[in-house]
């Protein structure tokens, strides 16, 4: 289709889809397959529910990142792709912060890693002078 293959983007689309669907399941009252912040009984804020805020941010940012990156590939729009990477970064940052605030810092390291990869992909795309999509 005369478009570049970006493995990091494909990976972020896969994990972003998983995150967005999982958050959607939680808000529709279904069982979320992957634990989300606030699911454990070990929360460091007692009755304050950090899960609603961080989960809503995760779902919104993950969905926006997915939409923008996929649309950027279809429309061949590099700027839209960069914004998609920023939203993906936001989704995974909300996830690792929510998990860490729940008193599970060890489990926060995987989403922290994905967050760092999304930020790194953004910076690599930003410093690249040529537009690889067009």
C-alpha positions, 0 to 999 in steps of 0.5 A: 500500500506504499506506506512504511511499516512501523513495528513500534506503532503496530505494537502500541496499537495492539496493547492500546486496543487491549487497554481500551477494550478492557476499560470499556468492559469495566464501564459497561459493567462487564468483567475486565479481563486485566486488573485495573487500578482500584480492583485490588483491596490494597489501595493506599487512599482508603475510601478515595477511589482513584480507579474512576479517574485513572481508568476514565483517562486510560480509556479516553486516551487509549481510544484517541491514540488508537483512532489517531494512529490508525487514521494517520496511517489511512490518511498518510498524516504524520502530524496526526500520527504524532498526536496519536503517540502522545495520547498513547503515552497519556493512556499508559502513564495514567495506567502506571500511575493508577496502579502505583497509587494503589500500592502495587509499584511492582505491577506498575513497571510494565505499563511504565515501560510501554509509556516510555516506549510511546514517548520514545517513539514520539520523540524519534518521529519528531526529530525525523526530518523526512515524512515517512508516511507520504 
